[in-house]
C-alpha cells in the first residue's frame, strides 16, 4: 500500500498514542497497539495542505499519526509526530 502521511487509527483497549510512538521507536516489529483504522490520505507535496472527513466515531481513544520518513530516513512517528484524542 501507498505510505500514509496522515492516518486516523483507533487505539487498542488500554493503549495510548504514547504506546504507539514507543512501538515505532522500538522497531515496529510486533503487532501495533491499534485496533482498527478509520481513514487517512497519501503523500502530498511540500508546503501543501490536505483534509479528510471522518463520519461518526465510536467512543474510545484515537491517534492521528504520520508514517512518512524524513530526509534522515527516520519515520516521523518515531520522532513523536502523532496526536491522541478521546471520543466520549
C-alpha positions, -999 to +999 in steps of 0.1 A: +000+000+000+010+036-005+026+053+025+002+074+046+012+109+057-018+112+080-038+083+094-065+082+120-065+050+140-084+036+169-061+027+198-062-009+212-080-011+246-058+004+273-033+018+248-024+054+241-006+075+215+025+072+237+023+034+233+021+038+196+052+061+195+071+037+217+062+008+194+076+027+164+107+037+183+114+001+192+114-012+156+077-017+149+083-054+147+054-066+170+017-061+164+009-023+166-012-011+196-042-002+175-075-020+170-085-005+137-081+023+112-106+050+104-090+066+074-063+089+061-046+101+029-015+095+010+016+116+004+011+153-006+036+178-020+056+200+003+040+232+016+006+218+008-025+212+029-049+183+030-081+174+049-102+144+053-136+139+068-144+111+091-180+102+098-193+091+132-166+078+156-174+054+183-163+063+218-127+055+225-091+066+221-077+076+187-044+088+172-035+108+142-001+097+130+025+103+103+043+073+088+064+092+063+102+092+069+122+124+070+153+132+050+173+113+076+153+081+069+136+081+103+098+078+104+081+109+117+061+087+141+093+077+159+100+114+165+066+119+181+046+131+151+013+119+165-016+133+184-041+114+206-076+123+214-106+107+231-142+105+218-167+102+246 
